[in-house]
Amino acid sequence: MTQTSELQLKVWIEDVWDTVHIAASPDWSVGRVKEEALRAAIGNSADPADYQVKFKGALVLDERNSLSQLHVPHMAPLAVLSSLRRPVR
């Protein structure tokens, strides 16, 4: 059985400390959600390869997985974090 209803997702973008709302299809990949969220929050200047996604506190290791494969529910929170190490001062 294929689920075709639209998912509303809350995606927190660490770099700008803001949340964007993304309307996504369950067959979208996690990578596509990341790209859409970065574009909405930062614009085209952000390179998606420099970011990683967390869902339920765990790093999504394969961003090619679809939202339905990961059982991402409607209004689920996801986090997009920089994968680059930053110096601590």
Residue pairs with C-beta under 8 A, 6 or more apart in sequence:
3 26
3 68
4 25
4 26
5 26
5 74
6 23
6 24
6 25
7 23
7 24
7 25
7 26
7 67
7 72
7 73
7 74
7 75
7 76
8 21
8 22
8 23
8 24
8 74
8 75
9 21
9 22
9 23
9 24
9 33
9 67
9 72
9 75
9 76
9 77
9 78
10 19
10 20
10 21
10 75
10 76
10 77
10 78
11 19
11 20
11 21
11 22
11 33
11 34
11 37
11 77
11 78
11 79
11 80
12 18
12 19
12 77
12 78
12 79
12 80
13 19
13 20
13 37
13 38
13 41
13 42
13 80
14 79
14 80
14 81
14 82
15 41
15 42
15 46
15 82
16 41
16 42
18 41
20 37
20 40
20 41
22 33
22 36
22 37
22 40
24 32
24 33
24 36
24 67
25 67
26 66
26 67
26 68
26 72
27 66
27 67
27 68
28 66
28 67
29 63
29 64
29 65
29 66
29 67
30 53
30 55
30 60
30 62
30 63
30 64
30 65
30 66
30 67
30 70
30 78
31 48
31 53
31 63
31 64
33 53
33 67
33 78
34 48
34 51
34 53
34 63
34 80
35 48
37 78
37 80
38 46
38 48
38 51
38 80
39 46
50 82
50 83
50 84
51 80
51 81
51 82
51 83
52 59
52 60
52 80
52 81
52 82
52 83
53 59
53 60
53 63
53 78
53 79
53 80
53 81
54 60
54 78
54 79
54 81
55 70
55 72
55 76
55 78
55 79
60 70
72 78
